[in-house]
Amino acid sequence: MPGQLRQTQRGRVVGQHWYTPYAFMLPGLLFYAAMFAWPAMIAIQLAFSDYDIVHPVRFSGLDNFVRLAHDPRVWIALRNSLLFVLMFLPLTVVAPLFLAMLVNLKLRAIQAFRMLYYLPVITSMVAVAVAWRYVFNREGVVNWVLGLFGAGPTDFLLDRHWALPTVVLLEAWKNAGLFMMIYLAGLQAVPSDQIEAATIDGANAWQRLLHVVVPSLRPTFAVTLVLSMLEAMRAFESVYVLTRGGPLDSTLTLGYYIWSKAFEDYDMGYASAVGLLLWAIMIVLAGFNLLVTRRRDI
């Protein structure tokens, strides 16, 4: 009938009021434009400019990118960020899966365990990082435990070999609850009849995990991989509180270097150029993850 909506074979709703879905999307699009698109455009503009907050913005062309290519600290920060990703992914993509399997068991008070595991996620990173400074310093709990086994004290945050793994461990511990909840939602969506059929066929727990659970969680793996890579690449708060990029730039990440250039050196143009580099790397990583993990319909 004229003036009414109808549904095609592909499920697309068409009719007189074709603009209705876009009207519902409009508030979200406006919020997106205000909070992301507009600042992104400003950052791109600043990347091609010379701006130090005090003086007016002056167009400088590709000077910031030429400077970036010859800045050794940028490549140190990039190397540290990629190492951060490599150490972070196993702790946030693999380990939370087994944690989710534990809290997915039907036990008494299991809700309390889920809450306890998720508690670090909603705790301020600054508060958590300050607490970890005391845990990992020379007189902290970790060195006290190591002393029980005869190991000498180690300045984890002052040792250039231990500082970055310590920061990665903190970030992974704080975010483990988030990825656990994502996996928990995925596990509860796995068809129970498939697991029961595999059990009847004689599959043990490990075989059910590999051949039933993991294939069903493929979309969940894609989500956790993207979130983990993005979180690792933009790590800042933990580095700021624990090490300030030291010792000897061993924990200098791109996120911290951008902040340092912008708010310590007031070199907003160059910081925006480095930010575009970080943005491009994150897009490449997300695209690679989508290419590897996307489900192909046969």
C-alpha positions, 0 to 999 in steps of 0.5 A, a space after each residue: 500500500 502507498 505510504 507504508 513500509 514493505 520488506 524485500 527478500 534481502 530483509 531491507 525495509 523500503 517505502 515512503 519513509 526511507 529516512 527513518 533509520 537515518 533519523 534514529 542514527 542522527 544523534 549518534 552521528 552528531 556525537 561522533 562528529 563532535 567527539 572524534 571527526 572534528 578533533 581528528 580534522 584539527 589534528 590532521 591540520 596541526 600535523 602540517 603546521 607549526 604550533 606551540 600554543 603561544 604563537 598562531 598556527 603557521 603552515 609548515 608543509 611536510 616539515 614535521 614528517 621529515 623531522 619524524 623520519 629522522 627522529 631516533 626517539 620516534 623509532 625507539 617508541 615505535 619499537 617499544 610499542 610493538 614489543 608491548 603489543 607482542 607481550 600484551 596479546 598472549 596475556 589478554 587474548 589467550 589467558 582470559 579465555 581460560 579465566 572465562 571458562 573457570 567463571 562459566 562453571 555453574 558453582 555457588 557464588 560464581 557471580 562474586 568471582 566474576 565481580 572480583 575479576 572485573 573489579 580492576 577494570 573499573 578501578 582508576 589506572 592511576 590508583 592501580 599504577 601507584 599501588 604497583 609501584 610499591 609492589 614492584 619497588 626494591 622493598 616491595 612484596 615481589 622482592 620479598 617473595 623472591 628473597 624467600 627463594 634466595 633471589 636478590 632484590 631487583 629494581 623492576 621499574 629501574 632496570 631497562 630489561 624489566 621495566 617494559 615487561 612490568 608495565 605490560 603485566 600491569 596493563 594485562 592484569 587491569 584489562 583481563 577482567 574486560 576480556 574475560 567478560 567478552 569471552 564469557 558472553 561468547 562461551 554462553 552463546 556456544 551451542 550446548 548440543 554441539 558440546 554434548 555431541 562431542 562428549 558423546 563421541 568421546 572427545 575429552 575437554 581439550 578436544 572439545 575446546 579446540 574443535 568446538 569452543 574455539 571455532 565458535 569463538 572466532 568472532 570473539 577472538 576478532 574483537 579481543 584481538 582488535 581491542 588488545 592491539 589498540 589498548 597496547 598501542 595507545 598505552 600511556 597512563 601506566 607509563 606516565 605513572 610508573 616510569 615516565 618512559 625510562 629508564 633510558 627510554 626503555 618504556 617510551 611508547 608512542 602514546 607517551 611520546 605524543 603526550 610528552 611532545 604536546 604538553 611538555 615541549 608544547 610542540 603541538 604540530 609535531 605531536 600531531 604528526 606522530 599521532 597520525 603515525 600511531 593512527 595509521 599503525 592502529 588502522 593497519 593492525 585492525 585491518 590485518 586482524 579483520 583480514 585474518 579472523 573474518 568469517 568466510 561464508 562458504 
